[in-house]
Amino acid sequence: MITSYKDLEVYQKSYLMALKIHQITQGYPSYERYEIGAQIRRVAMSVPLNIAEGYGKKESLAEFKRFLKMSAGSCNEMEVLIEMSKDLSYIDKETYQELINEYQLLGKKINVLIEKWR
């Protein structure tokens, strides 16, 4: 039974991913920690934050789904930032593939939730 946004699998996964991204960006060059590093951390945090905020407005189904759509959009944005990080040699190809796969799967799960939530 879902009694809180914390019970949602997409929230749990997105929260863990935001923590992972935060740790990874600590290894970026110092001049990038406040540029692409800060941007990627903000976007990673926006996924669970939008899920939590939208759940708080779940009395309005349309409003909850709007916030879930923003979370799904942030997953797409993360893919671009992860690709940039790889192309700038801040992450290796293995880390890139792992992160891309995780954000693609998360985005799909959010979209399934959007379709099935009643």
Backbone as CSV, one residue per row, in Angstrom:
resi,resn,N_x,N_y,N_z,CA_x,CA_y,CA_z,C_x,C_y,C_z
1,MET,0.832,-1.186,0.000,0.000,0.000,0.000,0.877,1.251,0.000
2,ILE,0.485,2.209,-0.788,1.245,3.452,-0.895,0.623,4.493,0.039
3,THR,1.414,4.903,1.031,0.935,5.896,1.986,1.748,7.188,1.940
4,SER,2.827,7.162,1.157,3.728,8.310,1.070,4.469,8.241,-0.264
5,TYR,4.969,9.379,-0.703,5.793,9.379,-1.919,7.003,8.475,-1.744
6,LYS,7.441,8.287,-0.501,8.605,7.430,-0.239,8.326,5.969,-0.551
7,ASP,7.049,5.599,-0.656,6.683,4.226,-1.004,6.764,3.974,-2.504
8,LEU,6.847,5.019,-3.294,6.896,4.885,-4.755,8.285,4.429,-5.190
9,GLU,8.329,3.369,-5.975,9.609,2.854,-6.475,10.373,3.921,-7.262
10,VAL,9.655,4.719,-8.053,10.332,5.745,-8.852,10.971,6.812,-7.961
11,TYR,10.342,7.101,-6.836,10.953,8.052,-5.899,12.224,7.441,-5.309
12,GLN,12.120,6.209,-4.810,13.262,5.549,-4.180,14.457,5.489,-5.125
13,LYS,14.201,5.070,-6.369,15.286,4.950,-7.357,15.861,6.321,-7.703
14,SER,14.993,7.297,-7.907,15.486,8.627,-8.287,16.285,9.273,-7.160
15,TYR,15.901,9.014,-5.924,16.637,9.553,-4.782,18.046,8.953,-4.734
16,LEU,18.115,7.626,-4.885,19.426,6.964,-4.890,20.287,7.438,-6.059
17,MET,19.657,7.655,-7.219,20.400,8.146,-8.387,20.935,9.553,-8.135
18,ALA,20.155,10.401,-7.484,20.619,11.763,-7.177,21.837,11.712,-6.256
19,LEU,21.809,10.814,-5.279,22.974,10.659,-4.398,24.194,10.186,-5.183
20,LYS,23.971,9.225,-6.072,25.056,8.679,-6.893,25.660,9.772,-7.781
21,ILE,24.807,10.546,-8.425,25.276,11.642,-9.284,26.063,12.656,-8.467
22,HIS,25.591,12.970,-7.281,26.306,13.927,-6.425,27.726,13.427,-6.145
23,GLN,27.841,12.148,-5.811,29.170,11.581,-5.533,30.054,11.592,-6.773
24,ILE,29.490,11.229,-7.915,30.274,11.192,-9.153,30.792,12.572,-9.517
25,THR,29.948,13.593,-9.375,30.366,14.940,-9.783,31.428,15.534,-8.867
26,GLN,31.614,14.956,-7.696,32.689,15.428,-6.822,34.057,15.139,-7.434
27,GLY,34.096,14.213,-8.406,35.337,13.890,-9.096,35.578,14.724,-10.348
28,TYR,34.643,15.602,-10.699,34.818,16.472,-11.861,35.931,17.482,-11.563
29,PRO,36.560,18.022,-12.589,37.575,19.060,-12.354,36.971,20.207,-11.536
30,SER,37.790,20.837,-10.728,37.280,21.880,-9.824,36.555,22.998,-10.576
31,TYR,37.035,23.358,-11.761,36.382,24.435,-12.511,35.020,24.013,-13.057
32,GLU,34.746,22.713,-13.103,33.455,22.226,-13.605,32.455,21.921,-12.498
33,ARG,32.911,21.860,-11.265,31.980,21.537,-10.177,30.877,22.577,-10.057
34,TYR,31.145,23.795,-10.512,30.156,24.868,-10.402,29.502,25.178,-11.738
35,GLU,29.834,24.443,-12.754,29.220,24.612,-14.073,28.377,23.374,-14.363
36,ILE,28.899,22.466,-15.164,28.135,21.266,-15.509,27.878,20.406,-14.265
37,GLY,28.796,20.406,-13.327,28.599,19.632,-12.100,27.388,20.107,-11.313
38,ALA,27.269,21.419,-11.161,26.119,21.973,-10.434,24.827,21.721,-11.197
39,GLN,24.875,21.855,-12.513,23.673,21.637,-13.328,23.210,20.186,-13.250
40,ILE,24.131,19.266,-13.364,23.746,17.853,-13.338,23.209,17.469,-11.959
41,ARG,23.759,18.052,-10.899,23.240,17.778,-9.550,21.827,18.338,-9.388
42,ARG,21.585,19.548,-9.897,20.247,20.153,-9.812,19.219,19.310,-10.544
43,VAL,19.564,18.878,-11.745,18.624,18.079,-12.538,18.378,16.726,-11.865
44,ALA,19.436,16.091,-11.362,19.277,14.801,-10.674,18.359,14.953,-9.462
45,MET,18.499,16.054,-8.723,17.642,16.283,-7.555,16.209,16.609,-7.956
46,SER,16.022,17.193,-9.134,14.672,17.591,-9.534,13.761,16.391,-9.763
47,VAL,14.330,15.237,-10.098,13.497,14.053,-10.341,12.768,13.651,-9.054
48,PRO,13.467,13.332,-7.950,12.731,12.958,-6.738,11.954,14.128,-6.130
49,LEU,12.474,15.348,-6.269,11.763,16.493,-5.708,10.403,16.697,-6.378
50,ASN,10.347,16.546,-7.693,9.068,16.697,-8.393,8.107,15.567,-8.060
51,ILE,8.625,14.367,-7.882,7.763,13.250,-7.485,7.156,13.541,-6.110
52,ALA,7.981,13.983,-5.175,7.494,14.282,-3.827,6.487,15.438,-3.842
53,GLU,6.803,16.498,-4.564,5.893,17.643,-4.614,4.573,17.273,-5.272
54,GLY,4.652,16.534,-6.367,3.436,16.119,-7.060,2.578,15.201,-6.214
55,TYR,3.217,14.306,-5.461,2.459,13.406,-4.593,1.689,14.200,-3.543
56,GLY,2.289,15.271,-3.083,1.620,16.133,-2.104,0.377,16.795,-2.669
57,LYS,0.255,16.824,-3.984,-0.901,17.431,-4.649,-1.756,16.362,-5.314
58,LYS,-1.642,15.123,-4.836,-2.287,13.997,-5.510,-3.808,14.054,-5.500
59,GLU,-4.383,14.930,-4.672,-5.839,15.080,-4.709,-6.279,15.515,-6.098
60,SER,-5.393,16.232,-6.772,-5.640,16.616,-8.161,-4.801,15.698,-9.048
61,LEU,-5.468,14.741,-9.674,-4.771,13.771,-10.521,-3.955,14.463,-11.609
62,ALA,-4.547,15.476,-12.233,-3.846,16.189,-13.312,-2.578,16.858,-12.786
63,GLU,-2.650,17.397,-11.589,-1.492,18.078,-11.003,-0.380,17.078,-10.684
64,PHE,-0.737,15.936,-10.102,0.256,14.904,-9.800,0.933,14.435,-11.081
65,LYS,0.141,14.187,-12.110,0.705,13.719,-13.376,1.592,14.785,-14.020
66,ARG,1.251,16.047,-13.832,2.077,17.139,-14.376,3.473,17.093,-13.748
67,PHE,3.532,16.878,-12.439,4.825,16.802,-11.758,5.590,15.540,-12.173
68,LEU,4.868,14.441,-12.378,5.532,13.228,-12.859,6.119,13.458,-14.250
69,LYS,5.398,14.192,-15.095,5.915,14.497,-16.438,7.172,15.350,-16.356
70,MET,7.219,16.273,-15.391,8.440,17.070,-15.204,9.596,16.167,-14.781
71,SER,9.319,15.182,-13.933,10.357,14.228,-13.519,10.863,13.430,-14.713
72,ALA,9.935,12.993,-15.568,10.332,12.248,-16.772,11.179,13.130,-17.687
73,GLY,10.813,14.398,-17.803,11.592,15.336,-18.611,12.993,15.522,-18.053
74,SER,13.103,15.550,-16.734,14.423,15.672,-16.108,15.280,14.437,-16.377
75,CYS,14.651,13.271,-16.500,15.406,12.057,-16.868,16.025,12.230,-18.259
76,ASN,15.267,12.806,-19.186,15.800,13.079,-20.528,16.948,14.081,-20.458
77,GLU,16.763,15.114,-19.655,17.812,16.122,-19.490,19.076,15.488,-18.906
78,MET,18.903,14.552,-17.981,20.052,13.860,-17.400,20.831,13.098,-18.458
79,GLU,20.125,12.501,-19.413,20.818,11.766,-20.474,21.761,12.687,-21.248
80,VAL,21.320,13.902,-21.529,22.167,14.864,-22.247,23.379,15.247,-21.403
81,LEU,23.141,15.533,-20.128,24.243,15.932,-19.245,25.236,14.799,-19.016
82,ILE,24.739,13.576,-18.939,25.625,12.415,-18.786,26.458,12.233,-20.046
83,GLU,25.836,12.419,-21.207,26.580,12.297,-22.463,27.661,13.377,-22.561
84,MET,27.310,14.601,-22.166,28.310,15.682,-22.167,29.462,15.339,-21.234
85,SER,29.122,14.790,-20.070,30.162,14.415,-19.103,31.107,13.378,-19.691
86,LYS,30.554,12.427,-20.425,31.400,11.412,-21.084,32.272,12.054,-22.157
87,ASP,31.642,12.883,-23.000,32.384,13.494,-24.109,33.453,14.471,-23.633
88,LEU,33.282,15.014,-22.427,34.293,15.888,-21.843,35.300,15.100,-21.006
89,SER,35.163,13.774,-21.024,36.060,12.845,-20.311,35.999,12.995,-18.792
90,TYR,34.835,13.392,-18.254,34.665,13.473,-16.805,34.209,12.144,-16.231
91,ILE,33.593,11.310,-17.077,33.219,9.958,-16.670,33.674,8.996,-17.765
92,ASP,33.933,7.762,-17.372,34.357,6.774,-18.366,33.138,6.166,-19.065
93,LYS,33.400,5.405,-20.108,32.311,4.832,-20.911,31.441,3.872,-20.106
94,GLU,32.053,3.139,-19.205,31.289,2.193,-18.381,30.307,2.930,-17.464
95,THR,30.787,3.979,-16.808,29.920,4.790,-15.944,28.837,5.445,-16.769
96,TYR,29.211,5.968,-17.928,28.240,6.581,-18.840,27.112,5.609,-19.164
97,GLN,27.470,4.395,-19.585,26.455,3.421,-19.998,25.560,3.030,-18.827
98,GLU,26.164,2.860,-17.677,25.395,2.505,-16.482,24.381,3.602,-16.139
99,LEU,24.828,4.855,-16.148,23.941,5.969,-15.809,22.846,6.159,-16.861
100,ILE,23.221,6.066,-18.120,22.229,6.201,-19.197,21.160,5.130,-19.050
101,ASN,21.577,3.891,-18.848,20.616,2.797,-18.695,19.680,3.041,-17.516
102,GLU,20.240,3.482,-16.405,19.431,3.704,-15.206,18.427,4.838,-15.407
103,TYR,18.849,5.921,-16.054,17.915,7.038,-16.272,16.874,6.713,-17.347
104,GLN,17.243,5.927,-18.343,16.250,5.512,-19.335,15.191,4.620,-18.691
105,LEU,15.627,3.683,-17.859,14.690,2.806,-17.165,13.809,3.601,-16.200
106,LEU,14.404,4.522,-15.475,13.644,5.359,-14.554,12.590,6.176,-15.305
107,GLY,12.976,6.757,-16.426,12.030,7.522,-17.232,10.862,6.662,-17.699
108,LYS,11.161,5.432,-18.111,10.100,4.515,-18.537,9.169,4.189,-17.388
109,LYS,9.722,3.956,-16.212,8.895,3.634,-15.046,8.014,4.819,-14.643
110,ILE,8.547,6.012,-14.754,7.745,7.202,-14.450,6.603,7.312,-15.454
111,ASN,6.898,7.066,-16.723,5.848,7.134,-17.744,4.769,6.066,-17.535
112,VAL,5.157,4.882,-17.091,4.175,3.844,-16.766,3.306,4.314,-15.602
113,LEU,3.918,4.924,-14.592,3.163,5.433,-13.462,2.177,6.505,-13.897
114,ILE,2.596,7.363,-14.791,1.707,8.412,-15.327,0.481,7.771,-15.972
115,GLU,0.715,6.740,-16.753,-0.387,6.076,-17.475,-1.319,5.304,-16.542
116,LYS,-0.763,4.692,-15.490,-1.556,3.782,-14.657,-2.139,4.414,-13.409
117,TRP,-1.602,5.561,-12.954,-2.086,6.157,-11.712,-3.520,6.627,-11.876
118,ARG,-4.360,6.265,-10.929,-5.779,6.677,-10.964,-6.160,7.346,-9.677
